[in-house]
């Protein structure tokens, strides 16, 4: 579904990406891990086209993501931002239906928004609340409802459990996993939360020094010596 080939990116003297090769199959859930400052967010921005790589390319369904193909790609993706990133001046349903309202009547967009809110465990009356009236866990759920509002083929999750207590984080992980399985969407998640990785990841890629230091099945993480330090294991 998505492939990065030999991605390089520097900012001044700092090399952030030093030749990233990574692919994500259709319907697969990939988690990208690594210490802070290793380039996870920059990789995501390169895939989305927010930051142009200095070298290399990103492909979507085998086609280079360029000026001709990117608009179609952008219509087919959803994103859960770190912190929710809800629009303070819009109601919950208007946030969820933000994209939908550009191409359909408000009544139809509101109905879809309420259906997606139900999918993430929020009652219909939540629709008319303002973001300031939501708890952190509710705001994450609203952000997730917005990410799936247009039935995307690809969903990006940026630190989906940051700022949540363990119980709410576990519920968000369960929701994400359930949604990915039900919809067949391809998912890319950036996270430091290894509980999230174990809950939602089919495959894991670890960034280190601007490169992929390890990638493999989530079930193989504990046996990988390259991940021992990151997982907090004491060397034998």
C-alpha positions, -999 to +999 in steps of 0.1 A: +000+000+000+028+024+010+065+021+003+094+044+012+125+040-009+159+054+002+145+084+020+170+110+031+163+142+050+186+167+067+179+199+085+211+221+084+239+199+097+216+174+113+208+142+094+174+129+104+167+102+077+197+085+063+182+061+038+149+047+049+135+017+031+101+006+045+069-009+031+034-015+045+011-040+030-026-035+024-045-041+056-013-043+077-008-024+110+028-011+112+042+005+144+072+028+141+092+030+173+124+047+184+138+072+209+128+108+207+146+126+179+152+096+157+130+108+128+097+091+134+076+122+129+098+134+100+092+100+083+055+104+087+056+140+073+076+128+043+050+101+036+022+127+039+040+152+017+043+178+044+081+177+043+099+169+010+127+144+013+161+154+000+164+121-018+143+090-023+106+086-030+073+075-015+050+052-034+013+046-029-001+014-044+031+011-066+028+047-079+051+075-069+033+101-047+037+132-067+016+162-078-006+140-100-013+112-075-012+130-041-047+145-043-063+110-046-041+097-018-051+126+005-088+118-001-082+083+011-063+088+044-073+096+079-052+107+109-054+107+146-032+136+158-012+136+190-033+154+216-064+151+195-059+185+177-096+193+177-108+227+165-118+246+196-145+267+179-163+238+164-187+213+181-178+177+184-199+166+154-185+195+133-150+183+142-158+147+132-175+158+100-149+185+091-140+168+058-175+156+050-190+190+052-170+201+022-190+178-001-224+171+015-252+188+034-247+193+072-276+170+080-260+141+062-226+149+076-240+151+112-256+117+108-223+101+097-205+119+126-229+105+152-226+070+137-188+073+140-190+086+175-211+056+185-184+034+169-158+048+193-181+045+223-195+080+226-232+087+230-251+108+204-255+137+228-217+141+228-222+156+193-232+190+204-205+194+231-175+217+226-140+203+228-134+222+261-161+201+277-144+168+269-120+148+291-087+137+276-100+102+268-131+116+252-111+140+231-090+111+218-121+092+209-135+122+190-102+125+172-104+088+163-140+092+151-128+121+128-099+099+115-124+072+103-153+095+093-146+093+056-139+055+057-102+059+048-080+032+032-050+044+052-050+057+088-020+073+106-018+074+144+006+098+160+012+088+196-024+077+201-022+071+239+000+101+249-014+118+280-038+090+289-039+069+320-033+031+315-070+022+315-080+048+289-049+040+269-059+004+268-094+012+256-080+034+228-057+006+217-086-018+217-107+006+196-078+012+171-072-025+167-109-032+163-114-005+137-084-016+117-096-052+116-132-043+107-124-018+080-093-035+065-075-002+065-038+000+064-024+016+096+009+033+105+014+042+141+041+063+157+044+055+194+067+052+224+041+030+242+051-006+239+017-017+252+002+000+222+027-018+199+017-051+213-020-043+211-023-029+176+008-038+157+012-066+132+047-055+124+073-032+140+101-010+126+126+007+149+143+039+138+178+045+150+204+070+137+182+078+108+179+042+096+157+012+102+177-007+129+152-036+131+119-046+116+098-077+120+066-092+134+054-077+167+055-112+181+092-114+175+102-082+194+111-098+227+136-121+210+153-094+190+187-083+205+185-050+187+155-041+208+167-052+242+178-018+254+147-001+240+125-026+258+144-021+290+159-056+292+192-063+310+218-079+288+225-115+297 
